[in-house]
Amino acid sequence: MRKIESENKKSFRPGDCLKKITVSIDPGIINTNGNGGPIFKAFDDLGVKCETMPQSIPNSVIWKREIIECSQDDMTVKHTTEEDMLIMIPLEDFIAMIKTYSQKQKGDMSSGVTLTEFIQSLQCAFNNHLFTFFVHGVEKYFSDLKLIKKQKHKEAVMETGTSDASRSRRRKMAVDTIVTQLEIEEAMVETQLLTSCMIKFMNNSQQIADLIRTFTKAVAEKPAKQGRLENVFNFLEEGTAGVKVDKNGQGLLKVFKHQLMQFKNLGPDMADAILGVYQSPRSLLQAYAKCQTEKERERLLENIMVRRGGGVLATNRRVGKEMSRRIFLFLTCRDPNFVIK
């Protein structure tokens, strides 16, 4: 059981968590615009396992974490699905949804689904996932429109035509799929406000691979990073920056020293000088209680001498009025929102 518990901890440890992650990616992403090569190379660089299989949402990427479960009779390896999901919106669908948004803004409610409505429908159907979306080729779309506009202007000036197929293609684009950058920006603002989802624009396959690699690493390390935020008092953690305290209280003096050293410009020499007079927060609080005025309390530590170096190079200085005030506020202020400046 201890061995299994140790193995499970590896799935959350920054150095080993990638080995316990499997990326499951929809074939629609792999088979679009030659994305497969850069994506698989990114997975090889990270050292993560990858599987290509149809997903419940087309063109999506999900992540699974390996967890070992054990009972008295059996041991099984299970894969839990992470809440994050990355989804590619095909360019044609994205442009169509932007055009629908523009038409509905003008009062035409008979058209299809807007980008906001599409994302909200996914959030309702899969409310246990956090979605991020990306679109490939928006920059090229506007580049193509600009090129077609130039060609049409050239034809109008030179009074020359092109093939029927080319003219038909441009006519179809002009009627069905032209949207402006302003319309995209307005639709994106509405979507982010109403769904809290991010939509990223990708210009090539390498950018898509980099995006998936970044998400894979972030998802793998997410539990470890969340754990770091749970312990606000990092000076109590064991390790390079922490102090071990045994059941007899050995080490508490070092804990107080680390607390003092959280302040900017308060180094080990100054902390040792304060500890030479007050060995614990309690003794310092008792000294504050004996002071007659608030100003006296603020300046209690002001004249404690701090010795730096040794021999002929030794220098002396005082703790100072400002540092004394900040330490006083640190130990006595009862307002949790107060910022010590």
Secondary structure, DSSP 8 states (H G I E B T S, - for coil): -HHHHHHHHHTTSTTTGGGGEEEEE-HHHHTSTT-HHHHHHHHHHHT-EEEE---SSTTEEEEEEEEEEE-SS-EEEEEEEEEEEEEEE-HHHHHHHHHHHHHHHTT-TTS---HHHHHHHHHHHTTT-EEEEEEE-HHHHHHHHHHHHHHHHHHHHHT----HHHHHHHHHHHHHT---HHHHHHHHHHHHHHH--EEEEE-SHHHHHHHHHHHHHHHHHHHHHHHHHH-S-GGGSSSTT-----TT-TTHHHHHHHHHTTSTT--HHHHHHHHTT--SHHHHHHHHHH-SSHHHHHTTTTT-EEEES-GGG-EEEE--HHHHHHHHHHHH---TT----
